[in-house]
């Protein structure tokens, strides 16, 4: 699976067309109603071609109002949260799960400039760093007692943040369908601001204003993405003459939002070195270095929900110029946003029809919607789930990747039927003929068989979504799962 991947430019659907196609009775304002209807049908056919059994199983939504602003506000916070001190982050997130975690030491983003002044230089994303002495970490004692905003945002984490060897940090929240985007009133937006009566003057002075609207921005962007998924579900329901996709989403009552930071090698180095100082940590970091040649930031898998809605990723690279070579060790940041240095999103998919791996390319402020296995099952194979992974660019070890994802899934009690689901769909999967597909692509297909548990082994007629998701997780990551040691 290390072959050079081709670039896949996703089919793009403008937000205005998404709304029009999903409306109950689209009304033409054109002179010719018939030509208007034909245009609508072409656009719907293009959507189903992209999401159907002969397409890649995902598309891009462009032109979403306020998307660029919300994305630029929220996504850079992922890295900042990942590198916060544990106690500081606990206050920011109001994350009770971290109370059960072992103590660890993590760096504030503002410490990076001082720590690597005149010692770290990023050249084309390559790393060249070292520590001269433990004196570099004395600034951590100062940061440890500052920046402790009150616990207002109600985010948690679904990855072990105490582990300094982690390659991903994730911050999650359940989003309720009952709360439409319009319900984010001014009072809601200010919910996470500090009430001076509740905190002392010193804490107020130390409050990091960057996180002031973390929770409200998370919700606003999340609700926006939920609406995109609902609209697409209506379009698909129309095309397959059903209403089960949208109804399944509404019956679930909630979706899960995840703000994700994919660590660069520098991030991992900072976390591990901070742990080794023992300033606050109770255990030593794993001395096994992450394999610099490892090219996958998360393993190949299918999402098992209905739709996964993702922002186009946000990239950060270390910036170093004369302006940073100062005595100000508390400079706000030494990371700058940059366009994708690879020319694609680092999201890779496998197309079983073409037996090829593709790198997905999308506009910067667009959203990606990809099909999950539940949609594949509910639609009886008229939609196709996307096998995917996140790729690590080899030549850009210090590239940080930030994204925001909303997982749309059925209610846990939703019952699946395989009665009309193609038996060939369940049984064939990666059953390819070497002579027909060629040796290289046949080998690629065989590699996927080793790490992807077949749907036929995970799905049984009458299963609930809860049972299906449990069985899927077990066969991927359980003790004897195909990716348990990956």
C-alpha positions in Angstrom: 0.0 0.0 0.0 3.0 2.3 -0.5 2.5 2.7 -4.2 2.3 6.3 -5.6 -1.3 7.4 -5.4 -3.1 9.4 -8.1 -4.8 12.7 -7.2 -8.6 12.5 -7.1 -10.4 15.8 -7.6 -13.8 15.3 -5.9 -17.1 16.2 -7.4 -18.1 19.6 -6.1 -21.7 20.5 -5.2 -22.3 24.1 -4.4 -24.2 24.8 -1.2 -27.0 26.6 -3.0 -27.5 23.5 -5.2 -27.4 21.3 -2.1 -30.2 23.3 -0.6 -32.2 23.4 -3.8 -31.9 19.6 -4.5 -32.9 18.8 -0.9 -35.9 21.1 -0.8 -39.4 19.5 -0.9 -40.6 21.4 -4.0 -37.8 23.1 -5.8 -39.4 26.0 -7.8 -37.9 27.2 -11.0 -37.2 30.9 -11.5 -35.9 30.2 -15.1 -37.9 31.0 -18.2 -37.8 27.4 -19.2 -39.0 25.1 -16.4 -38.1 22.0 -18.4 -34.5 23.0 -18.8 -34.4 23.9 -15.1 -35.7 20.4 -14.2 -33.2 18.8 -16.5 -30.4 20.7 -14.8 -31.6 19.5 -11.4 -31.7 15.9 -12.6 -28.2 16.2 -14.0 -26.9 17.5 -10.6 -28.7 14.8 -8.7 -27.3 12.1 -11.0 -23.8 13.5 -10.5 -24.3 13.3 -6.7 -25.4 9.7 -6.9 -22.7 8.8 -9.3 -20.1 10.2 -6.8 -21.7 8.4 -3.9 -22.9 5.3 -5.6 -21.3 1.9 -6.3 -19.3 3.1 -9.3 -18.0 6.3 -7.6 -15.5 7.1 -4.9 -18.1 7.3 -2.2 -17.5 11.0 -1.3 -17.9 14.5 -2.6 -17.2 18.1 -1.7 -19.6 20.8 -0.7 -18.5 24.3 -1.6 -19.8 27.8 -1.0 -21.1 27.2 2.6 -21.8 30.6 4.2 -19.5 31.5 7.1 -17.5 28.3 6.6 -14.2 29.9 6.1 -14.5 32.1 9.2 -15.6 29.3 11.4 -12.9 26.9 10.1 -10.1 29.5 10.6 -11.4 30.2 14.2 -11.7 26.6 15.3 -9.1 24.4 13.6 -5.9 26.2 14.9 -7.1 25.5 18.4 -6.7 21.8 17.9 -2.9 22.0 18.2 -3.0 24.5 21.0 -5.2 22.2 23.0 -3.0 19.2 22.3 0.1 20.9 23.7 -1.5 22.5 26.7 -0.6 21.4 30.2 -2.8 18.7 31.5 -4.3 20.9 34.3 -4.8 23.8 32.0 -6.5 21.7 29.3 -8.7 20.1 31.9 -10.1 23.6 32.8 -10.5 24.5 29.1 -12.3 21.3 28.2 -14.1 20.6 31.4 -12.9 17.0 30.7 -13.7 14.7 33.7 -12.1 11.8 31.8 -8.7 13.3 32.3 -9.1 13.1 36.1 -8.6 9.3 35.6 -5.5 9.8 33.6 -2.0 9.6 35.0 -0.2 12.9 35.4 1.7 14.1 32.3 3.7 17.1 31.3 2.8 19.0 28.1 4.1 22.2 26.6 2.2 25.4 26.0 2.3 26.4 22.3 3.7 29.8 23.3 6.8 28.1 24.7 8.0 26.6 21.4 9.6 29.8 20.1 11.7 30.3 23.2 12.6 26.7 23.5 13.9 26.5 19.9 15.2 30.0 19.4 18.5 29.7 17.5 18.3 25.9 17.7 15.3 24.9 15.6 15.1 25.7 11.9 12.4 24.3 9.6 13.7 24.0 6.1 11.0 22.9 3.7 9.2 21.1 6.5 12.3 19.0 7.5 13.3 18.8 11.1 16.6 19.8 12.7 16.2 20.0 16.4 18.0 19.3 19.7 18.0 20.3 23.3 21.1 21.9 24.8 20.2 21.6 28.4 17.3 21.1 30.7 17.3 24.8 31.4 15.2 25.1 28.3 12.3 23.7 30.3 12.5 26.2 33.2 9.9 28.3 31.4 7.4 25.4 32.0 7.3 26.2 35.7 5.9 29.7 34.8 3.4 28.3 32.3 2.2 25.7 34.7 0.7 28.2 37.1 -0.9 30.4 34.4 -3.6 30.2 31.8 -6.3 28.4 33.8 -9.6 29.5 32.3 -12.8 28.3 33.9 -14.3 24.9 32.8 -17.1 26.0 30.5 -16.7 24.4 27.1 -17.9 20.8 27.9 -15.5 19.0 25.6 -14.0 15.7 26.3 -11.4 13.5 24.7 -11.7 10.0 23.2 -7.9 9.3 23.0 -5.5 8.8 25.9 -4.0 12.3 26.2 -1.7 11.2 29.0 0.3 9.2 26.4 3.2 11.3 25.0 3.7 8.8 22.2 0.3 9.5 20.7 0.2 10.6 17.1 -3.3 12.1 17.3 -5.1 14.3 19.8 -8.9 14.5 19.6 -11.4 16.7 21.4 -15.1 15.6 21.2 -18.6 16.7 22.0 -22.1 15.2 21.3 -24.2 17.6 19.2 -28.0 17.4 19.7 -30.3 17.7 16.6 -32.8 19.6 18.7 -30.5 22.6 18.8 -30.5 24.1 15.4 -27.8 26.6 14.4 -30.2 29.5 14.8 -30.4 28.6 18.5 -26.9 29.9 19.0 -27.9 33.2 20.4 -25.6 35.9 21.7 -25.9 34.6 25.2 -25.0 31.1 24.0 -21.9 32.5 22.2 -20.8 34.3 25.4 -21.5 31.2 27.5 -17.8 30.4 27.8 -16.6 33.9 28.7 -15.3 34.6 32.2 -17.6 36.1 34.7 -15.3 38.4 36.8 -17.4 37.6 39.9 -16.6 33.9 39.6 -12.8 34.1 39.3 -10.2 36.2 41.1 -8.4 39.0 39.4 -5.2 37.0 38.9 -7.0 34.2 37.0 -8.8 36.7 34.9 -5.6 38.4 33.9 -4.1 35.0 32.9 -7.2 33.9 31.0 -6.3 32.9 27.4 -8.8 34.6 25.2 -8.0 32.3 22.3 -10.2 29.7 24.0 -13.0 32.0 25.0 -15.4 30.9 22.3 -14.1 27.4 21.8 -17.4 25.6 22.8 -19.7 27.9 20.9 -17.6 27.8 17.7 -17.4 24.0 18.0 -21.2 23.9 18.2 -21.8 26.4 15.4 -19.6 24.7 12.9 -20.8 21.3 14.1 -24.5 22.2 13.6 -23.6 23.6 10.1 -22.0 20.3 9.2 -25.0 18.3 10.6 -27.3 20.3 8.3 -25.1 19.5 5.3 -25.4 15.8 6.1 -29.2 16.0 6.6 -29.6 17.8 3.2 -27.5 15.2 1.5 -29.5 12.4 3.1 -32.7 14.0 1.7 -31.2 14.1 -1.8 -30.1 10.4 -1.6 -33.5 9.4 -0.3 -35.2 11.1 -3.3 -32.8 9.3 -5.7 -33.4 5.9 -4.1 -37.1 6.6 -3.4 -36.8 6.2 0.3 -36.9 8.3 3.4 -34.9 6.0 5.6 -31.5 7.8 5.6 -32.8 11.2 6.8 -35.2 9.5 9.3 -32.4 7.4 10.7 -30.3 10.5 11.3 -33.1 12.3 13.0 -34.0 9.3 15.2 -30.5 9.2 16.5 -31.1 12.7 18.1 -27.3 13.4 18.2 -24.1 13.4 16.2 -20.5 13.3 17.4 -18.1 16.2 16.7 -14.3 15.7 16.9 -11.7 18.4 16.7 -8.5 16.5 15.6 -4.8 17.4 15.7 -2.5 15.1 13.8 0.9 15.5 15.4 4.0 16.5 13.5 7.3 14.9 14.5 8.1 18.1 16.4 4.9 17.9 18.4 5.8 14.3 19.4 9.3 15.4 20.3 8.1 18.2 22.5 5.6 15.9 24.3 8.2 13.2 24.9 11.0 15.6 26.0 8.6 17.3 28.4 7.6 14.0 29.9 11.3 13.0 30.4 12.1 16.1 32.5 9.9 14.6 35.3 9.0 18.2 36.3 5.4 17.0 36.9 5.2 13.6 35.2 4.9 10.4 37.2 6.2 8.1 34.6 8.7 8.0 31.8 7.8 8.3 28.2 8.2 5.3 26.0 11.7 5.5 24.6 10.7 3.9 21.3 10.8 6.6 18.7 7.9 6.9 16.3 8.9 5.4 12.9 9.8 8.4 10.8 9.0 6.4 7.7 5.5 5.6 8.8 3.2 7.0 6.2 -0.3 6.5 7.7 -1.5 8.8 10.5 -4.6 6.6 11.0 -5.1 3.1 9.7 -7.2 2.1 6.8 -10.9 1.7 7.8 -14.5 2.2 6.9 -16.6 4.6 9.0 -19.6 2.6 10.3 -22.1 5.5 10.5 -24.2 7.0 7.8 -22.2 10.0 6.7 -18.9 11.5 7.9 -18.7 15.3 7.3 -15.2 16.8 7.4 -13.7 20.2 7.0 -11.0 20.6 4.4 -7.8 20.2 6.6 -5.9 23.1 8.0 -2.1 22.9 7.8 0.5 24.4 10.1 4.3 24.5 9.5 7.0 26.0 11.8 7.9 29.5 10.7 11.3 30.9 11.5 12.5 34.4 10.6 14.4 37.2 12.3 11.3 38.3 14.0 11.3 35.2 16.1 15.0 35.4 17.1 14.2 37.6 20.1 14.3 37.3 23.9 10.6 37.0 23.9 10.2 33.3 24.9 6.5 33.8 25.3 5.9 34.7 21.6 2.3 33.8 20.7 3.3 31.1 18.2 5.9 30.0 15.8 3.6 28.0 13.6 1.8 29.6 10.6 -1.0 28.4 8.4 0.1 27.2 5.0 -1.6 25.7 2.0 -1.2 22.0 1.5 2.5 21.5 0.6 1.5 18.3 -1.1 -1.3 19.7 -3.3 -3.9 17.4 -1.7 -5.7 16.8 1.6 -3.6 13.9 2.8 -6.9 11.9 2.9 -6.4 8.8 0.8 -9.1 6.4 -0.4 -9.2 3.0 -2.0 -11.5 2.7 -5.0 -12.4 -1.0 -5.3 -13.7 -0.6 -8.9 -10.4 0.8 -10.2 -8.3 -1.1 -7.6 -6.3 2.0 -7.0 -5.4 4.3 -4.1 -6.2 8.0 -4.6 -5.2 11.1 -2.8 -8.2 13.4 -2.3 -8.0 17.0 -3.4 -10.6 19.6 -2.4 -10.9 23.4 -2.2 -9.6 24.9 1.1 -12.9 26.1 2.5 -15.0 23.2 1.4 -16.5 20.2 3.3 -16.0 16.6 2.5 -18.9 14.2 3.0 -18.1 10.5 2.7 -20.4 7.5 2.9 -20.3 5.1 5.9 -21.2 1.5 6.1 -24.6 2.1 7.6 -25.7 4.2 4.6 -24.4 1.4 2.3 -26.5 -1.1 4.2 -29.6 1.1 4.5 -29.6 2.0 0.8 -29.1 -1.7 -0.1 -25.8 -0.9 -1.8 -27.0 2.1 -3.8 -24.5 4.2 -1.8 -20.9 2.9 -1.3 -18.9 3.2 1.9 -15.4 4.7 1.5 -12.3 2.8 2.6 -9.9 5.6 3.7 -6.9 6.6 5.8 -4.9 9.8 6.5 -1.5 9.9 4.9 1.6 11.4 6.4 3.7 13.3 3.9 7.2 11.9 4.1 9.0 15.1 3.2 7.1 17.2 5.7 7.7 15.7 9.1 6.9 18.9 10.9 3.6 19.5 9.1 0.7 19.6 11.5 -2.7 18.7 10.2 -5.9 20.0 11.8 -9.4 19.0 11.0 -13.0 19.0 12.4 -15.2 15.9 11.8 -18.9 15.3 12.5 -20.0 11.6 12.5 -23.7 11.2 11.6 -25.0 7.8 12.6 -28.3 6.0 13.2 -29.9 5.5 16.6 -28.2 2.7 18.5 -31.5 0.8 18.4 -31.7 1.0 14.6 -32.2 -2.5 13.2 -30.5 -3.5 10.0 -32.0 -5.9 7.4 -29.9 -7.7 4.9 -33.0 -9.2 3.1 -32.6 -7.1 0.0 -28.9 -6.4 0.4 -26.9 -7.9 -2.4 -25.4 -11.2 -1.3 -22.6 -10.6 -3.8 -22.0 -7.3 -2.1 -21.6 -9.0 1.2 -19.4 -11.9 0.0 -17.3 -10.5 -2.8 -15.6 -7.4 -1.2 -11.9 -7.9 -2.1 -12.4 -11.2 -4.0 -10.4 -10.2 -7.1 -8.9 -12.2 -10.0 -5.2 -11.7 -10.4 -5.3 -12.0 -14.2 -8.1 -9.5 -14.5 -6.8 -6.7 -12.3 -3.0 -7.2 -12.7 -0.4 -8.4 -10.3 0.3 -5.1 -8.5 -3.4 -4.2 -8.0 -4.1 -7.8 -7.0 -1.4 -7.6 -4.3 -2.8 -4.3 -3.1 -6.3 -5.9 -2.8 -4.8 -8.8 -0.8 -3.1 -6.4 1.6 -6.4 -4.8 2.4 -7.9 -8.2 3.1 -5.3 -8.6 5.9 -6.3 -5.5 7.7 -10.0 -4.9 6.9 -12.5 -7.3 8.4 -15.1 -8.2 5.8 -18.5 -6.8 6.1 -20.0 -10.3 5.9 -18.3 -11.2 9.1 -19.5 -8.1 11.0 -23.1 -7.8 9.7 -25.9 -10.2 10.5 -29.6 -9.8 9.6 -31.5 -8.2 12.5 -28.5 -6.6 14.1 -28.9 -3.3 15.8 -26.5 -0.5 15.0 -25.1 -0.8 18.5 -24.4 -4.5 17.9 -22.9 -3.8 14.5 -20.6 -1.0 15.7 -19.5 -3.2 18.7 -18.6 -6.1 16.4 -16.9 -3.8 13.9 -14.7 -2.2 16.6 -13.9 -5.6 18.0 -12.8 -7.1 14.7 -10.7 -4.0 13.9 -9.1 -3.2 17.2 -10.0 -5.9 19.7 -7.5 -8.3 21.3 -7.6 -10.5 18.2 -8.6 -7.8 15.8 -6.9 -7.3 12.4 -5.5 -4.0 13.5 -5.0 -4.6 17.2 -1.3 -4.3 17.0 -1.0 -1.8 14.2 
